[in-house]
Amino acid sequence: MAMKKQHFAEGEIAIFDEACIYKRGEYWQFRIWLAKENKYARKSLRTRSESTAIERGKAAYLEIYANL
């Protein structure tokens, strides 16, 4: 398991200590580092609402870890 990221940039919201959501333009995005592949997995959450983005970000995190 990769080390957990300790600091997130301004405007990023941590999801389960490893992933984050951030706003790009008007829409929220999800991002998590995949150590085995040595790259980020990114996904648009297709929402402008922060609370909806947090819920969808948690669902995206669980979906990615279920498929590893």
C-alpha positions, 0 to 999 in steps of 0.5 A, a space after each residue: 500500500 502506498 503512503 498516504 498523502 498528508 497535505 492537499 492543496 487549497 481547494 482539494 477535499 480529502 476522500 478516505 485520506 488517499 484520494 481527493 476531489 477538486 474543482 476544475 472550472 465549474 465541475 468537480 473532479 476525482 483523483 487518486 494515485 495508483 502506485 502499481 501503475 505509477 499514475 493518477 486515476 482521474 474521473 469527472 464527477 459531473 456535478 457543481 455541488 460540493 456535497 454531491 461531489 463528496 458522495 460521488 467521490 467516495 463511491 468512485 474510491 470504493 469502485 476503484 479499490 473493488 477492482 484492484 
